[in-house]
Amino acid sequence: MRIWQSALAGGVAAFILNVLITPVVIRLAHRFHWYDVPNQRKIHTTRVPRLGGVGMFVSFAFSTCAV
């Protein structure tokens, strides 16, 4: 397999895993009330789940190990 093919496969795998994992992580954040509470320093006006980067990290780590 050529280098660009493995890089493309890793990128596609990371994208698909991220699409599948992120909703699960958001549901966990809602279930356990892991929110970022707005205050005068924040831009958002409602509570926002704080675990958005976890899904991205897990999908990146799995796709990196697979390739």
Secondary structure as GFF3:
##gff-version 3
##sequence-region A 1 67
A	DSSP	alpha_helix	3	31	.	.	.	ID=ss1
A	DSSP	beta_strand	35	36	.	.	.	ID=ss2
A	DSSP	beta_strand	48	49	.	.	.	ID=ss3
A	DSSP	alpha_helix	52	66	.	.	.	ID=ss4
###
